[in-house]
Amino acid sequence: MAIKGIDVSHWQGNIDWSKVKAAGIQFAIIKAGGSDDGFYTDSKWEANYKGAKANGIAVGAYYFVGPKCVNAAAGKADAERFIQLLKGKQLEYPVFMDNEAQPASAKAGITEATIAFCETMEGAGYFVGIYGSTDSGFHERMDDSRLTAYTHWVAQYASKCTYSGPYGIWQHSSSGRVNGISGNVDMDLSYVDYPSAIKNGGFNGYAKGTATGSTPAAPTKKSVDEIASEVIAGKWGNGDDRRNRLTTAGYNYSAVQSKVNEKLGATAKQPAVYYTVKRGDTLSAIASKYGTSVSAIQKLNSSLIKNVNLIQVGWRIRVK
């Protein structure tokens, strides 16, 4: 069941959070600051954080990076500024990097900046995600095949989200109306139980195991190697589902995924695995099903797949 939320900044002015809560809003992703106009803290960050928390609305945060965030050093620096803004706070929803201002021509650099940003946030104990639009963001501005390890917040103002990969939050409108807010506000739907994953995993300022009534943690005696083998065997799901289940169980997702990639690489000499494309398939969905990546499948089928967005029903492609 989708959970209703909003995302806000100083553009929404003074918000009456008690009315927002009464209107059925359950979470809010709040702008903390950015680097698109110098380096700044959003003027309503503190007030919005306190108002939402005081009224029992789960909180996440985002940082709007500027046009110069096109290399790993810039991504790391922006993450470090974001961390300073988040100090002393507890957030039940992820903390997001907002990629909108950089030129699409810098796609490779933006991707490097995004990875550095996310790794820095994770290293500081935060559950980090990436915000972008379906086309101009995750397709044109970033190499999304390299970003599958991080939860996605997808913007698409339509009756249906057509993003082909896994995502946790869909921003479906920029012209919503909510009691307690003057004017338009962005509307979101969340499909993931982020609060449980974040609290049980000990992220975003929470002590590990804070959530109650959630799935018991997996036995800590299991090593990263053992868990990676279980992942490859299909016991932990795919995409955001895998990430959330691992973090809820108390495992370091990045460490496990790294070991999974290592193990898959080590088994490259095993017999090839093939798949026949069916109606409705996408390369990202096929890659997720077989625990591989879009780029890896494309390399294995370079003579057939020229465009990752164009595959045909009936094609027999190698997936491993």
C-alpha positions in Angstrom: 0.0 0.0 0.0 1.4 3.4 -1.0 2.1 5.9 1.7 1.2 9.6 1.1 3.9 12.2 1.4 5.1 15.6 0.3 8.4 17.4 -0.3 8.9 21.0 0.7 11.4 23.9 1.0 11.3 27.6 1.7 9.1 28.0 -1.4 6.1 26.7 0.6 6.6 29.5 3.2 5.3 29.0 6.8 3.6 25.6 7.0 0.9 24.6 9.5 2.1 21.1 10.1 -0.8 20.1 12.4 -3.1 20.7 9.4 -0.8 18.8 7.1 -1.0 15.8 9.5 -4.7 16.1 9.7 -4.9 16.0 5.9 -3.4 12.5 5.9 0.2 13.2 5.0 2.5 10.6 6.6 5.9 11.7 5.5 7.8 14.7 4.3 11.1 15.0 2.4 12.5 18.4 3.5 15.1 20.5 1.7 18.1 21.0 4.0 20.2 23.1 1.6 22.2 23.0 -1.5 25.1 24.2 -3.7 23.2 25.6 -6.7 23.5 29.2 -5.3 26.7 29.1 -3.3 26.6 26.8 -0.3 23.5 27.4 1.8 21.0 26.1 4.3 17.4 26.3 3.3 15.8 29.1 5.3 12.9 26.8 6.4 15.0 23.7 7.1 15.0 23.9 10.9 11.4 25.1 11.2 10.1 22.4 8.8 12.0 19.6 10.5 10.8 20.6 13.9 7.2 21.2 12.8 6.9 17.8 11.0 8.5 15.9 13.8 6.3 17.6 16.4 3.2 16.4 14.6 4.3 12.8 14.1 5.1 13.1 10.4 8.1 11.0 9.3 10.9 13.0 7.9 13.5 12.6 5.1 15.8 15.3 3.7 17.3 16.3 0.4 20.3 18.4 -0.8 20.1 20.2 -4.1 23.5 20.0 -5.8 24.7 22.8 -8.1 25.9 22.8 -11.8 29.5 22.3 -10.7 28.9 18.9 -9.0 30.3 17.0 -11.9 33.2 15.0 -10.4 33.9 12.8 -7.4 35.5 15.5 -5.4 32.5 17.8 -5.7 30.1 15.0 -4.9 32.1 14.2 -1.7 32.3 17.8 -0.7 28.5 18.4 -1.1 27.9 15.2 0.9 30.1 16.5 3.7 28.1 19.8 3.8 24.9 17.9 3.9 26.1 15.8 6.8 26.8 19.0 8.8 23.1 20.1 8.2 21.8 16.8 9.4 23.8 16.6 12.6 21.7 16.1 15.8 18.6 15.0 13.8 16.8 11.7 13.4 15.2 11.0 10.0 12.9 8.1 9.3 13.2 8.5 5.5 16.3 8.5 3.3 18.5 11.5 2.7 18.6 12.3 -1.0 21.0 13.8 -3.5 18.9 16.0 -5.9 20.5 16.0 -9.4 18.8 18.6 -11.6 21.1 21.5 -12.1 24.1 19.9 -13.8 24.4 19.9 -17.6 23.5 16.6 -19.2 26.7 16.8 -21.2 28.6 15.9 -18.0 26.8 12.6 -17.6 29.9 10.6 -16.8 31.1 13.2 -14.2 27.7 13.5 -12.6 27.6 9.7 -12.2 31.0 9.8 -10.5 29.8 12.7 -8.3 26.7 10.8 -7.3 28.6 7.7 -6.4 31.1 9.7 -4.2 28.2 11.6 -2.6 26.3 8.4 -1.7 29.4 6.6 -0.5 30.3 9.5 1.8 26.8 9.6 3.2 26.8 5.9 3.8 30.2 6.1 5.5 28.7 8.6 7.9 25.8 6.3 8.8 23.0 7.6 6.5 20.5 5.7 4.4 21.1 7.6 1.1 19.1 7.8 -2.1 19.1 9.7 -5.4 16.4 12.0 -6.8 15.9 12.5 -10.5 13.3 12.5 -13.2 12.5 9.4 -15.3 14.1 10.8 -18.5 16.1 14.0 -18.0 17.5 12.7 -14.7 18.1 8.9 -14.5 18.3 8.5 -18.3 20.0 11.6 -19.7 21.9 13.0 -16.7 23.2 9.8 -15.0 24.4 6.4 -15.9 21.7 4.7 -13.9 23.2 1.2 -14.5 25.9 2.2 -12.0 23.5 3.5 -9.4 21.3 0.5 -8.7 22.8 0.1 -5.2 21.0 3.2 -4.0 17.3 3.8 -3.4 15.6 5.9 -6.1 13.1 8.8 -5.7 11.7 9.2 -9.2 9.9 12.3 -10.5 7.3 11.9 -13.2 4.2 14.0 -13.4 1.8 11.5 -14.9 -0.9 9.0 -14.1 1.7 6.2 -14.0 5.4 6.1 -13.3 7.1 4.5 -16.3 10.6 4.3 -14.8 11.7 0.7 -15.5 13.9 0.0 -12.5 13.1 -0.4 -8.8 12.2 2.8 -7.0 11.0 3.6 -3.5 9.3 6.9 -3.9 7.4 8.4 -6.8 6.9 12.2 -7.0 3.8 12.3 -9.1 2.8 15.9 -9.0 4.2 19.4 -8.5 0.8 21.1 -8.2 -0.8 19.3 -5.2 -2.9 21.1 -2.7 -2.7 20.2 1.0 -4.4 21.9 3.9 -1.9 23.8 6.0 0.2 24.8 2.9 -0.4 27.9 0.8 -0.1 27.3 -2.9 1.2 24.2 -4.7 3.3 21.5 -3.2 5.0 18.4 -4.6 3.1 15.1 -3.9 4.8 11.8 -3.3 4.0 8.1 -2.8 6.3 5.8 -0.9 6.2 2.0 -1.6 8.9 1.0 0.9 8.8 0.7 4.7 11.8 3.0 5.1 11.2 3.8 8.8 11.7 0.1 9.8 14.7 -0.4 7.6 16.3 2.8 8.9 15.6 2.3 12.6 16.5 -1.3 12.6 19.7 -0.7 10.6 20.8 2.1 12.9 20.8 4.8 10.2 20.0 8.5 10.1 20.7 9.2 13.8 18.9 6.1 15.2 20.4 3.5 17.4 20.3 0.1 15.7 17.2 -1.9 16.4 15.0 1.1 17.4 11.9 -0.1 15.4 9.4 -2.4 17.1 7.2 -5.0 15.6 9.5 -5.5 12.6 11.2 -8.5 11.0 13.8 -10.0 13.5 17.4 -9.5 12.5 19.2 -12.4 10.8 21.7 -14.2 12.9 24.8 -12.1 13.3 27.0 -15.1 13.1 26.6 -15.2 9.3 29.5 -13.7 7.5 29.3 -11.3 4.5 30.4 -14.3 2.3 27.5 -16.4 3.5 25.0 -13.7 3.1 26.3 -13.0 -0.4 25.8 -16.6 -1.3 22.2 -16.4 -0.1 21.7 -13.3 -2.2 22.9 -15.0 -5.3 20.6 -17.9 -4.5 17.7 -15.5 -4.6 16.9 -15.5 -0.8 17.1 -11.7 -0.3 15.1 -10.4 -3.3 16.3 -7.7 -5.8 16.8 -3.9 -6.0 15.3 -1.8 -3.2 13.7 -4.9 -1.7 17.1 -6.6 -1.3 18.6 -3.4 0.2 15.8 -2.9 2.7 15.7 -6.5 3.8 19.5 -6.6 4.3 19.6 -3.3 6.2 16.6 -4.3 8.3 18.4 -7.5 9.2 21.4 -5.6 10.3 23.8 -6.2 7.3 25.9 -3.7 5.5 24.3 -3.6 2.0 27.3 -2.2 0.2 29.7 -4.8 1.7 27.3 -7.6 0.8 26.7 -6.3 -2.7 30.5 -6.0 -3.3 30.9 -9.6 -2.3 28.1 -10.6 -4.6 29.7 -8.9 -7.5 33.0 -10.5 -6.6 31.4 -14.0 -6.5 29.6 -13.5 -9.8 32.8 -12.4 -11.4 34.6 -15.5 -10.1 32.0 -17.8 -11.7 32.3 -16.2 -15.1 33.7 -19.5 -16.5 30.5 -21.4 -15.7 28.1 -22.4 -18.5 26.4 -19.4 -20.2 22.8 -18.6 -19.2 20.3 -17.4 -21.8 16.9 -15.8 -21.6 14.2 -15.3 -24.3 12.7 -11.8 -24.2 9.0 -11.6 -23.6 6.4 -8.9 -24.0 6.8 -6.2 -21.4 10.4 -7.1 -20.5 13.1 -4.4 -19.9 16.8 -5.0 -19.7 16.9 -3.6 -16.2 14.2 -6.0 -15.0 16.0 -9.0 -16.7 19.3 -7.9 -15.1 17.7 -7.6 -11.7 16.1 -11.1 -12.1 19.5 -12.7 -12.8 21.6 -10.7 -10.4 23.6 -8.9 -13.0 23.6 -5.4 -14.7 22.3 -3.9 -17.9 25.8 -3.0 -19.0 27.0 -6.6 -18.4 24.1 -8.0 -20.5 24.8 -5.4 -23.3 28.5 -6.5 -23.4 27.5 -10.1 -23.7 25.2 -9.3 -26.6 27.0 -6.4 -28.2 26.2 -7.6 -31.7 22.5 -7.7 -31.0 21.7 -5.0 -28.4 22.7 -1.6 -29.8 20.3 0.5 -27.6 19.5 -0.6 -24.1 16.0 0.8 -24.5 15.2 -1.3 -27.5 14.9 -5.0 -27.2 12.6 -7.2 -29.1 10.2 -10.0 -28.1 11.7 -13.3 -29.1 15.3 -12.4 -28.8 17.4 -15.0 -27.1 20.0 -13.1 -25.1 22.8 -14.2 -22.9 22.4 -13.0 -19.3 25.5 -14.6 -17.7 
